[in-house]
């Protein structure tokens, strides 16, 4: 599980870095975005970076934040806010896969602990 969380942390660090580039108009033009997009980019920049730290250190709050971010992006990109943020199929697939893998490794970890006890 530790190695999975570290890999996941790297992805979230990368995503947070991309959103920081957006804030400084180095990737997307933040200054011309709508208010909802600006709030979304700031939210993702901050939460992705904080989640990356928590995942790297394998902290419970980091894992909860990862799950929260994944669920909110699934809602935004494939649910209630598709009209605002558009469809982002690669991100939707990424979050479904990462959540599934987390659940798989968590279950496997619990089974291993049960065998040891």
Secondary structure, 3 states (H helix, E strand, C coil): CHHHHHHHHHHHHHHHHHHHHHHCCCCCCHHHCCHHHHHHHHHHHHHHHHHHHHHHCCCHHHHHHHHHHHHHHHHHHHCCCHHHHCCCHHHHHHHHHHHHHHHHHHHHHHHHHHHHC
